[in-house]
Amino acid sequence: MHGKSKKVALSPHQVSWQTRHGHSNSFVVVRGSSLDISVYMGADSTSLCMDGIDAVEALEVFEEKGGYDWQKFWQLTAPCASS
């Protein structure tokens, strides 16, 4: 993220790829200053880059406190691999 603006620092290439593949299961994973991990749909990459994380609802937020729930993370982002 860019400082306090809460805009996600994605390159033009990353935004383009996510836009072209927005119909698929692609994600943008952001770890904020609180160390929480937020997962967004890849199709939201333009909004994340231009408007910031407050403009888009995360699919899920994984809190660092007490340890991340990696099983739940993988079930969301790679359901076939976590079975």
QUIRAQUI-V332850 format. One line per field, one symbol per residue. burial: 1 if it has 16 or more other ideal C-beta (glycine too) atoms within 10 Angstrom, else 0. A space follows every 10 residues. Layout:
burial->???
This chain:
burial->0000011101 0000100100 0000011101 0000001111 1111101110 0110010100 0100000000 0010011000 000
